[in-house]
Amino acid sequence: MADMPMGVTAEPMQEHGHSTGVALRSLVIGLTAFLTVVDLFATQAILPTLTRHYGVTPGAMGFAVNASTIGMAVAGLVVGSFSPHIDRRTGILASLLLLAIPTSLLAIAPNLTVFTILRVMQGLCMASAFTLTLAHVGEQCSAMDAGGAFAAYITGNVASNLIGRLISASVSDNLGLATNFYFFAVLNLAGALLVHFTVKRVQPMHSIGPAQSPLSAMIEHWHDPALRAAYGLGFCILFAFIGTFTYVNFILVRAPLSLGMMGVGFVYFVFLPSVVTTLLAGKAVALFGMRLSLWGGLAIAALGLPLMLSSHLAAVLAGMVLIGVGTFFAQACATGFVGQAARTNRGVASGTYLACYFFGGLVGSAVLGQLFDHFGWAACVAGVGVALALGCILTASLRIPVSGR
């Protein structure tokens, strides 16, 4: 199954050879990831517009937009826990179909409270599909190919950050906020269609030996120092990413940068290098090891922080490139580590990791939003630096899983 896209039947793949099969599998995995999480960060590109529309502070709007991480944390934990009993194809398909409902309702959200609730609902649906897909990839790919498969999934996530933001800025600027959300609801349905035609129905893999309850499996994973450190690392990665790419939008539209909404949208071409570099995560881990690869990614992100304080657009853009490359690279490494490090109940392990990851985003949007509102952009950037430093410390506890784990 390592050469097949998301569980597609083997016969067509065998005709084209191993390399073609791997490429097709990666394409399908990446496109599925793109359509699963394209709603997550696209709305950040129109944060200034939403702030004016609802008449609230940047911190309040930033928290509302990132409230999707609440739903993602909860769903990642719950779905991951019951993952062994959920048919992968049915679960992913249902999640993407349901996702279109809150997405379309955002177009008519009357106030910030309703907007926030709908974003939480989006998060529940996105994380359900996300968690089940990661579990499916971990089960259907061999240990050798899993790193590339996870990197392809995270690369699709990166692409959704770039293209989703461009789409959101463009559609909102030209056709209005309501049309923007209806358009993304259509993309949700396109994701469901892709899953319908590419994912084969495969029974979830159960662990060998006596059945284990989700709670006991979760406790067992938390007792593993390496997995525990990986969960903390995931928290720090999205904390840093959210802190940078939520509140930099307000810096971009203020003097001296003073960009318009379409200008802000085009700024997110800074994610383009991340699409390439994230694909290299699996190879980097094979060559340099997990910890060195993660330290490298976190160090690259840290190098971008001083540039974010510049009054020159070119420097700020360079800083955004470095932070994007570093955090996404680290996320690809950490996600692959969790998928391979868990001896049993990988669905529970992946779900727990995602819950910590998205909880980090929620805490980041709240804490760094308060820093931004009360102390300014420099304090927000300093908070991001603390998260990256803590991530480096946690990385020291990771150990490459031995063969067969």
Summary of the structure (lengths in Angstrom):
residues: 405
radius of gyration: 19.8
end to end distance: 17.8
largest distance: 63.2
contacts: 1594
relative contact order: 0.16
helix: 83%
strand: 0%
